[in-house]
Amino acid sequence: MLYNAYEIQKSMLAGASAMADFSAGWLSNPANPFAYFGGGAVMGSALEVFAHAAAPRGKPAFGLDFTEVDGKTVAVTEEIVARKPFGQLKRFVREGVETGPKLLIVAPMSGHYATLLRGTVERMLPVADVYITDWRDAKQVPLSEGKFDLDDYIDYLISFLEVVGPGGHMLAVCQPSVPCYAAACVMSADKHPCRPKTLTMMGGPVDTREAPTSVNTLATERPHSWFSQNVIATIPASHPGAGRKVYPGFLQLAGFMSMNLGSHMMSHYEMFKHLVVGEDLEADATKRFYEEYRSVCDMTAEFYLQTIDVVFQDHALPKGTMTHRGRPVDPGAITDIAILAIEGEKDDISGLGQTRAALTIATNLPDDKKRYYMAEGAGHYGIFNGSKWRNKVAPVVEDWMKAHG
């Protein structure tokens, strides 16, 4: 019933959005005399804000067609180098450029598409041969493709690193920090030739007992059965994944929006004011952010519930009790993968110390292969997107890869 109710609401809002968009265009058209008096500009701007907020959204495009390497503009094309039922490995090919370290960026499977890391990819393209995990919306995966849980996630990472080949680097943004760390442990224990040279984790919930946030509290104050009964839904017949149980992306989005509802409301109010006075460029910047932020996808129920158990409730990785396919995940097995832990000073998703814990539990890794960096003034989003990422965080990542390449 939950998913069906959402689909009905989405359909109704799509129609209302289309009507509001048409009305906004009519009220702001220079040929319309009503645009010049009687509050036409104000009404049109309000309708435009509503139309944008209520519009249905699909998977966004990266749209990274060019980059600059050594002062020269270079064309960029996207290439799918590995396909699996629940995700694919995408490479951004820089025309005529073969230099730079191979970097696998692991996008979070947490309700948003990999394009949420567009700014991360864009910043690293001039200096690295960039690959990214492009996770698939679970509602698009037929039941015949089977399940996908945390163990499968780790298997995907290992196979993607094998495609990247020896000498690569891995960068995990938020949620994938734990599975990336687990993959590094497993590959190190096996002396796998394709284990990464470096592992960078940014804002990851390695040990959520450190500086717990509201997200961590929500995940620990309720039992497993509560999540299974209240936030898991079944995909309706209108989608390819009909019958699959999922944690819907729209619930994740609602949770994130409610955490900072006041700031989101102010962002839309500022967008409205920009539209009223004709500051379209400023309004478009807000639109672009929310166009990406509101584009959500579903996660399989088994992956979501296992993550709740292993990462947030059992704290299995820092306690040394995590397993993969029945094998212990031993942080002590990591002896030559240089680990960089990055946190944002104002991160309200992963508190200070949660990612840094990855350095502490790597007991057999030499100190010169460990580094911690805190981005002053940066929130969770700011450590991988925006000016703080481009100017402060990314140079640290670059230097770390160069030092251990």
C-alpha positions in Angstrom: 0.0 0.0 0.0 2.9 2.4 0.8 4.4 2.2 -2.7 1.0 2.4 -4.4 0.0 5.4 -2.4 3.3 7.1 -3.4 2.7 6.3 -7.1 -0.8 7.8 -7.0 0.5 10.9 -5.3 3.4 11.2 -7.8 1.0 11.0 -10.7 -1.3 13.7 -9.2 1.7 16.0 -8.5 3.0 15.4 -12.1 -0.2 16.8 -13.5 -0.3 19.7 -11.1 3.4 20.4 -11.9 2.7 20.5 -15.6 -0.3 22.9 -15.1 1.8 25.1 -12.8 4.7 25.2 -15.2 2.3 26.2 -18.1 0.7 28.9 -15.9 4.1 30.3 -14.8 5.2 30.6 -18.4 2.0 32.3 -19.3 2.3 34.8 -16.4 5.9 35.7 -17.2 5.5 35.9 -20.9 6.4 39.5 -22.1 3.5 39.3 -24.6 1.0 38.9 -21.7 -0.1 42.2 -20.3 -1.0 40.5 -17.0 2.8 39.9 -16.5 3.2 43.7 -15.8 0.6 44.3 -13.1 -1.6 42.7 -10.5 1.2 40.6 -9.0 1.7 38.5 -12.2 5.5 38.2 -11.6 5.0 37.1 -8.0 2.3 34.5 -8.9 4.3 33.2 -11.8 7.4 32.8 -9.7 5.5 31.0 -7.0 4.1 28.6 -9.6 7.5 28.0 -11.1 8.9 27.0 -7.6 6.0 24.6 -7.1 6.3 23.2 -10.6 10.0 22.4 -10.1 9.4 20.9 -6.7 6.6 18.6 -7.8 8.0 17.5 -11.2 8.6 13.8 -11.6 12.3 12.8 -12.1 14.3 10.0 -13.6 18.0 9.1 -13.7 20.0 12.3 -14.4 22.9 12.3 -16.9 26.5 13.1 -15.9 26.8 15.5 -18.8 30.6 15.7 -18.5 31.6 16.2 -22.1 34.9 18.0 -21.6 37.7 18.5 -19.1 41.0 20.3 -19.0 44.3 18.4 -18.9 47.6 20.3 -18.7 45.8 23.5 -19.9 44.2 21.8 -23.0 40.5 21.1 -23.5 40.0 17.4 -23.9 36.8 15.6 -25.0 35.3 13.1 -22.5 33.1 10.1 -23.3 31.3 7.6 -21.0 32.1 3.9 -21.5 30.5 1.0 -19.8 33.3 -1.4 -19.0 31.4 -4.0 -16.9 27.7 -4.8 -16.5 26.0 -6.6 -13.7 22.3 -6.9 -12.7 22.4 -4.3 -9.9 25.1 -2.0 -11.2 27.6 -1.3 -13.9 31.1 0.1 -14.0 31.4 3.3 -15.9 34.7 4.8 -17.2 35.1 8.5 -18.3 37.5 8.2 -21.3 39.6 11.3 -21.9 40.3 11.5 -25.6 44.0 11.1 -26.3 45.0 11.1 -22.7 46.5 7.9 -21.1 48.3 9.5 -18.2 47.2 9.7 -14.6 46.4 7.1 -11.9 43.4 4.8 -12.3 40.7 5.9 -9.7 37.6 3.9 -8.9 35.0 6.2 -7.3 32.5 4.2 -5.3 29.2 6.0 -5.3 26.8 5.5 -2.4 23.9 3.1 -2.6 21.7 5.2 -0.4 18.8 6.4 -2.4 20.5 8.6 -4.9 22.1 7.9 -8.3 25.8 8.0 -8.9 25.3 11.4 -10.6 25.2 12.9 -7.1 29.0 12.7 -7.4 29.1 14.6 -10.7 31.2 17.3 -9.0 33.5 14.6 -7.5 34.1 13.1 -10.9 34.5 16.5 -12.6 37.2 17.6 -10.2 39.2 14.4 -10.6 39.1 14.1 -14.4 42.0 16.4 -15.1 44.3 14.3 -12.9 43.0 10.7 -13.1 41.6 8.0 -15.2 38.2 7.9 -13.5 35.8 5.0 -13.1 32.6 5.0 -11.1 30.1 2.5 -9.8 26.8 3.2 -11.4 24.3 1.4 -9.2 20.9 0.4 -10.6 17.5 1.4 -9.3 16.2 -1.7 -7.6 12.7 -1.2 -9.0 14.2 -1.7 -12.5 15.7 -5.1 -11.7 13.4 -8.1 -12.4 13.0 -10.7 -9.6 14.6 -13.3 -11.8 18.0 -11.6 -11.3 18.0 -12.7 -7.7 18.9 -10.8 -4.5 21.5 -8.2 -3.7 22.9 -7.7 -0.2 26.0 -6.4 1.5 28.0 -9.5 0.6 27.0 -9.0 -3.0 28.0 -5.4 -2.8 31.5 -6.4 -1.7 31.8 -9.0 -4.5 30.8 -6.3 -7.0 33.6 -4.0 -5.7 36.2 -6.8 -6.0 35.2 -7.6 -9.5 35.2 -3.9 -10.5 38.7 -3.5 -9.1 39.7 -6.5 -11.2 38.4 -4.7 -14.3 40.3 -1.5 -13.3 43.4 -3.7 -12.9 46.5 -3.6 -10.7 47.8 -0.3 -9.5 44.4 1.4 -9.1 43.1 3.6 -6.3 39.7 3.5 -4.6 37.6 6.5 -3.2 34.5 5.8 -1.2 32.0 8.5 -0.5 29.9 8.0 2.6 27.9 4.7 2.7 30.4 2.5 0.7 33.2 3.2 3.2 32.4 0.0 5.1 32.0 -2.4 2.1 35.1 -0.8 0.5 37.1 -1.3 3.7 35.8 -4.9 3.8 36.8 -5.5 0.2 40.3 -4.1 1.0 40.5 -6.5 3.9 39.4 -9.6 1.9 41.7 -8.7 -1.1 44.7 -8.0 1.3 44.2 -11.4 3.0 44.2 -13.1 -0.4 47.2 -11.0 -1.6 45.0 -10.1 -4.6 47.1 -8.4 -7.3 44.3 -5.9 -8.0 43.9 -4.6 -4.4 44.0 -0.8 -4.5 47.1 1.2 -3.8 45.2 3.6 -1.7 41.7 3.7 -0.1 40.2 7.1 0.6 37.0 7.2 2.7 35.0 10.5 2.9 32.3 10.9 5.6 31.9 7.1 6.0 30.1 5.4 8.9 33.0 3.1 9.9 32.3 3.3 13.6 28.9 5.0 14.3 29.5 4.8 18.1 31.8 7.9 17.6 29.8 11.2 17.7 26.5 9.6 16.8 24.2 11.8 14.6 20.4 11.7 14.3 20.8 9.2 11.4 22.8 6.9 13.7 20.3 7.3 16.5 17.4 6.4 14.3 19.2 3.2 13.2 19.9 2.1 16.7 16.9 3.0 18.8 14.6 0.6 16.9 14.9 -3.1 16.5 15.4 -4.9 13.2 11.7 -5.9 13.1 10.6 -2.2 13.1 12.6 -1.5 9.9 11.3 -4.6 8.3 7.7 -3.8 9.1 7.6 -0.1 8.6 10.1 1.0 5.8 10.2 -1.9 3.5 7.7 -1.8 0.5 6.9 -4.1 -2.4 7.4 -2.8 -6.0 4.1 -2.6 -7.8 3.3 -4.3 -11.1 4.0 -1.1 -13.2 7.8 -1.5 -12.8 10.2 -4.2 -14.2 11.1 -5.2 -10.6 7.5 -5.9 -9.7 7.3 -8.0 -6.5 10.8 -7.1 -5.2 11.0 -5.8 -1.7 12.8 -2.5 -1.4 13.6 0.4 0.8 12.1 3.2 -1.3 14.3 6.1 -2.3 11.4 8.5 -1.6 11.5 7.5 2.1 15.2 8.2 2.2 14.7 11.6 0.6 11.9 12.4 3.0 14.2 11.6 5.9 17.1 13.7 4.6 14.7 16.6 3.8 13.2 16.5 7.3 16.6 16.6 9.0 17.2 20.2 7.6 13.7 21.2 6.7 14.2 24.8 7.6 17.2 25.2 5.4 15.4 23.5 2.5 12.5 25.9 2.9 14.8 28.9 2.9 16.5 27.7 -0.2 13.2 27.6 -2.0 12.2 31.0 -0.7 15.5 32.4 -1.9 14.8 30.8 -5.3 11.4 32.4 -5.3 12.9 35.9 -4.6 15.5 35.5 -7.3 12.7 34.6 -9.8 10.6 37.6 -8.9 13.4 40.1 -9.6 14.6 38.2 -12.7 17.8 36.8 -11.3 17.5 33.6 -13.4 21.1 32.5 -13.0 20.9 32.5 -9.2 17.6 30.6 -9.3 19.0 28.1 -11.8 21.8 27.2 -9.4 19.2 26.2 -6.8 17.2 24.3 -9.4 20.2 22.3 -10.5 21.0 21.2 -6.9 17.4 20.1 -6.2 17.1 18.5 -9.6 19.8 16.1 -8.5 18.9 15.9 -4.9 15.3 14.9 -5.6 16.3 12.2 -8.2 16.1 9.1 -6.0 16.2 5.3 -6.5 15.3 2.2 -4.5 17.6 -0.2 -2.6 16.9 -3.9 -2.2 15.4 -4.7 1.2 18.1 -7.3 2.0 20.9 -4.8 1.4 19.3 -2.1 3.5 18.4 -4.4 6.4 21.8 -6.0 6.4 23.5 -2.6 6.4 21.3 -1.5 9.4 22.4 -4.7 11.3 26.1 -4.8 10.4 27.0 -1.2 10.3 24.7 0.7 12.6 23.5 -1.8 15.2 26.2 -4.4 15.6 29.2 -2.2 14.7 30.7 -5.4 13.3 33.7 -3.9 11.4 35.3 -1.9 14.3 34.4 -4.8 16.7 36.2 -7.3 14.4 33.1 -9.5 14.0 32.2 -8.7 10.4 32.2 -11.6 7.9 32.0 -11.9 4.2 30.6 -15.2 2.8 31.4 -16.8 6.1 35.0 -15.5 6.2 36.2 -13.0 8.8 36.8 -9.5 7.6 40.1 -8.7 9.3 41.4 -5.1 9.3 44.7 -6.5 10.4 45.1 -8.0 7.0 45.7 -4.6 5.5 49.4 -4.0 5.4 50.1 -2.1 2.2 47.0 -0.2 1.2 47.5 3.5 2.1 44.3 4.7 3.9 43.1 8.3 3.9 40.2 9.2 6.2 38.4 12.5 5.4 35.7 14.1 7.5 33.7 17.3 7.4 33.8 19.5 10.5 30.0 20.1 10.2 28.9 16.7 8.9 25.5 15.9 10.4 25.3 12.5 8.7 28.6 10.9 9.7 29.9 12.5 12.9 33.6 13.4 13.5 35.6 10.3 14.4 33.4 7.8 12.5 35.6 7.7 9.4 38.8 8.2 11.4 38.2 4.9 13.2 39.3 3.2 10.0 42.9 4.2 10.8 42.7 2.9 14.3 41.5 -0.6 13.4 44.1 -1.1 10.7 46.5 -2.4 13.4 49.2 -3.8 11.0 49.3 -0.8 8.6 52.4 1.4 9.1 51.8 4.9 10.3 53.2 6.4 7.1 50.4 4.8 5.2 47.7 6.4 7.3 46.4 10.0 7.1 43.5 11.9 8.6 42.1 15.2 7.2 39.3 17.3 8.5 37.7 19.8 6.1 37.0 22.9 8.2 33.6 24.3 7.7 32.4 21.5 5.4 29.2 19.6 5.9 28.5 16.1 4.6 27.7 17.3 1.0 30.6 19.8 1.0 33.4 17.2 1.4 32.7 15.7 -2.1 30.9 18.6 -4.0 31.3 22.3 -4.2 34.2 24.8 -3.6 35.5 23.1 -0.4 35.8 19.8 -2.2 37.5 21.4 -5.2 39.9 23.7 -3.4 40.7 21.9 -0.1 39.7 18.2 -0.1 40.6 17.1 -3.7 44.2 18.3 -3.5 44.7 16.1 -0.4 43.3 13.1 -2.3 45.6 13.9 -5.3 48.7 14.2 -3.1 47.8 10.9 -1.3 47.5 9.0 -4.6 50.8 10.5 -5.9 52.6 9.6 -2.7 51.4 6.0 -2.8 51.0 5.3 -6.5 
